[in-house]
């Protein structure tokens, strides 16, 4: 990303966050606290899923590395 593009990217991310926040607020009938808790719970679930995918990918790479070099010794 170019330095000149940073403000536009930040603005786009902020706009996206506002749309998501409003969707959560609407889903929780204007209850800001419930919307915030739901958004955080979803973010934590997404983080956990991403960590699990990353760990699985690391295991596959590690397994492939060991399997690929076992016959060279």
Beta strands, then each sheet from edge to edge (+ up, - down):
end
